[in-house]
């Protein structure tokens, strides 16, 4: 479902920017387009995950372990 929502959003952004095919864009234009899509797309629950204290604490612990050389998956 999430991938389907992203596909619809991506198509909407292509239409908004009058892009019929990504092949018509230069490398630089593609980079700018993908950056714009990524910055403007908000997945459902994305903000909740980013603000969840448990997620933040887990990410912090993982970062500390990785800095110490202990790979955390």
Order of alpha helices (4+ residues) and beta strands (2+ residues): alpha-alpha-alpha-alpha
